[in-house]
Amino acid sequence: MGIQSHLSIISLLWTTLVFCQYEDYDFGDEYDVEPDDQHPYYFNSNPSTQAEVPRFPFPVECARECFCPPAFPLSMYCDHRKLKTIPNIPAHVQQLYLQNNDIEAVPAGPFTNATILREINLSHNKIKSHMIDHGVFAKLSNLVQLHLQHNELDEFPLPLPSSLERLLLGFNKISQLPGNALEGLPNITMLDFCNNFLDDSVLKGNPFSAMKNLMQLNLCNNKLQTMPPNLPSSLMHLSLENNSISHIPENYFSRLPKIIALRMSRNNLQNIPRNTFNLPNLLELNLGHNKLKQVFHIPRSLQHLYIEDNDIETINITLMCPSINPMYANQLTYIRVDQNKLTAPISTYAFFCFPNIRTIYYGEQNINVNKSTQLRRSVFRRLLTPEEYDETEGDHETHDQETEEDHEAENNYFYPYF
């Protein structure tokens, strides 16, 4: 009994020592670069929708080229490692991070056992369309999120699994969408095509019309000259910056009542029909860097309006706010109007129409062709708390320091912070 007792004590001490090693492990020594483009809040937190995770011993299996934190046993980090090929993926992995490498191909072999993958990040690599094995993604029946932005794709990566909810294909060379490209993807909520070569002809087949769950569509920095037709009524965030759109058809948004944020900066808009933005839920509207000559009617729900760098000479508050209803006050709190042709501040009547207005950013105005001038006050602030004042001060210091590089399309992306 004495020997057995001693052996039991030794075994207990050894187990405690091993456990403490994991508890005290400094992940920074092994992995000091924070992974890019990771948004854990993308995933559905409903346990019933999670893929069944097999039981596995601790520590878990991990590819030798990668890092698998004991605290996050379902994730495998292989990013920023100059990898040229995809390592074999253990069966238990749900999140796979391979961004910022030199990967050119996506073969089926490494994914043979990865049957419960939910997220794959292959952004910032050198992947070519013809180097993706046919059906490699379609076989992953639990895949929810796929990052393929910043690669060398010239085709849509068909086929894809019906489970997919978020697909990011920005910063590639995609110029065509096959007629069946988006068929069989009923769960897509976010689709990113920014910085590709899509033009109006690609959208004639109404590729987005059947996507009944689509909430966010990014088409910035393409070659569009007209508004994309027949968008689904589920849409909430629409990004069309840096195209060549010159006109918004009348009643275009009547089929999109759920729009919360609309970004159309850096297009060729010259005139906005009166009821264009008759949207009950619109919170943010960005029409900066266009060719607008006058303002337009805005919905009561709007909170942030960006109309900088246009050709506006006066702000006609009556056009923006034809009537005042104390029971349903306009919610506008912020207007940016710098780089226009204003010679005087906005009329004080604005404060009756917009009782919640806090900040008007005038900045510099382009009154003369070769010279910019500044109104007596570059920023108007009203009823700000000290905390709000500090926040807006920081915002306007940023505006003052803006460069062309600051307006690159990636900075204009709709990221899921709404």
C-alpha positions, 0 to 999 in steps of 0.5 A, spaced: 500 500 500 505 504 501 508 503 494 502 504 491 500 510 495 507 513 493 506 512 485 499 515 486 502 521 489 507 522 483 502 521 478 498 526 481 504 531 481 506 529 474 499 531 471 499 537 475 505 539 472 503 538 465 497 542 466 500 548 468 505 548 462 499 549 458 496 554 463 502 558 463 504 557 456 506 564 452 502 564 446 506 570 444 513 566 443 510 562 438 505 566 435 506 574 435 502 576 429 495 577 430 491 574 424 488 578 419 481 579 417 479 574 422 472 576 425 469 571 430 463 574 430 461 572 423 459 565 426 452 563 428 452 562 436 446 558 436 449 551 438 444 547 434 447 550 428 454 548 430 458 542 426 458 536 431 466 536 434 469 529 435 472 528 441 480 528 441 485 528 446 489 534 448 493 537 446 490 536 439 493 534 432 496 540 428 500 541 422 507 542 423 508 548 419 502 551 423 500 553 430 494 550 434 493 554 440 491 549 446 486 555 448 482 554 441 483 547 439 478 548 433 483 553 430 489 552 426 493 558 424 498 557 418 498 565 416 504 569 415 509 563 414 511 564 406 507 557 405 507 555 398 502 549 399 497 548 403 498 543 409 494 537 411 488 539 415 486 535 421 479 532 422 477 536 428 479 543 425 473 548 424 477 555 422 483 555 418 487 561 417 492 561 411 492 568 409 498 572 407 502 566 404 505 564 397 500 559 395 498 558 388 494 552 388 488 549 392 488 541 391 483 537 394 488 532 398 489 537 404 482 537 405 480 530 405 479 529 412 477 536 414 469 535 414 467 540 419 471 546 416 467 552 417 471 558 415 477 558 410 481 564 410 486 564 403 486 571 402 493 575 400 496 569 396 497 568 389 491 563 387 489 562 380 483 560 378 485 554 374 489 551 380 483 550 384 481 543 384 474 542 381 469 541 387 474 542 393 470 547 396 463 544 395 465 537 398 465 542 405 458 541 407 459 545 413 463 551 410 460 558 412 465 563 411 470 563 405 476 568 404 479 569 397 480 576 396 487 579 394 489 573 389 489 572 382 482 569 380 479 571 374 473 566 374 468 565 380 470 559 384 465 554 382 462 550 385 461 552 392 457 548 398 450 550 399 452 552 407 456 558 405 454 564 408 459 569 407 463 569 400 469 574 399 472 575 392 475 582 392 481 584 389 481 579 384 481 579 376 474 576 375 470 579 369 464 574 368 459 571 372 456 564 369 449 564 369 449 559 375 454 562 379 450 564 385 445 558 384 445 553 390 447 558 395 441 560 398 444 562 405 449 567 402 448 573 407 454 577 405 458 577 398 464 581 396 466 583 389 470 589 390 476 591 386 474 586 380 472 587 373 465 587 373 461 591 368 454 592 366 453 586 361 455 581 367 449 584 371 444 583 365 442 576 368 440 578 374 445 574 378 443 577 385 435 577 384 434 570 387 439 571 393 433 571 398 438 572 404 443 577 402 444 583 406 450 586 404 453 586 397 460 590 395 461 592 388 465 597 389 471 599 384 468 595 378 466 598 371 459 599 373 455 605 369 448 603 371 445 601 378 445 593 379 438 591 377 433 586 381 437 586 387 433 582 393 429 586 398 433 583 404 439 587 402 441 592 408 448 594 406 450 596 399 457 599 396 457 601 389 463 606 390 468 608 385 464 606 379 462 610 373 454 610 375 451 617 373 444 616 374 439 613 379 432 610 376 426 613 379 423 608 384 430 604 384 430 603 392 422 602 392 424 594 392 429 595 397 426 598 404 431 594 409 437 598 406 441 601 412 447 604 409 448 606 402 455 608 399 456 611 392 462 616 393 466 617 387 461 616 381 458 621 376 452 622 379 449 629 377 442 629 379 438 626 385 430 625 383 426 628 389 424 621 392 430 617 391 432 615 398 425 614 400 428 609 405 425 608 412 431 605 415 437 608 412 442 611 417 448 612 413 448 615 406 455 617 402 455 621 396 461 624 396 466 625 390 460 626 385 458 632 381 452 634 385 450 641 384 444 641 389 442 637 395 436 632 395 430 630 400 433 625 405 429 620 410 427 622 417 431 616 419 438 618 416 443 620 421 450 621 417 450 624 410 456 625 406 456 630 400 463 632 400 467 634 394 461 635 389 459 642 386 454 644 391 453 652 392 448 652 397 445 648 402 437 648 400 434 646 407 427 646 404 429 641 399 432 636 404 426 637 409 420 640 406 416 639 412 417 639 420 413 634 424 415 635 431 412 628 433 417 624 428 423 628 428 429 627 423 435 624 426 440 627 422 446 628 427 452 629 422 453 632 415 460 633 411 460 638 406 467 640 405 470 641 398 464 644 395 462 651 393 459 654 399 460 661 401 456 661 407 454 656 412 448 652 412 441 656 414 439 656 422 433 653 419 436 647 419 436 646 426 428 646 426 428 641 421 434 637 424 434 638 432 439 632 433 444 635 429 451 635 432 456 636 427 457 640 420 464 639 417 465 645 412 472 644 411 475 647 405 471 650 400 473 650 392 470 656 390 475 658 385 478 654 380 485 654 383 484 656 390 480 653 396 477 657 401 475 656 408 469 658 411 469 662 418 468 656 422 471 649 419 467 645 423 460 647 427 459 643 433 452 643 437 451 640 444 457 636 445 459 632 451 466 632 452 467 625 450 463 627 444 467 633 442 474 629 443 471 624 438 469 628 433 475 632 434 479 626 432 475 625 426 476 632 423 483 631 424 483 625 420 479 629 415 484 634 414 490 629 413 486 625 408 490 623 402 488 620 395 491 613 398 486 614 404 481 613 399 483 607 396 477 602 395 479 597 401 478 603 406 471 604 403 469 597 404 463 595 408 466 591 414 461 588 419 461 593 424 454 595 423 
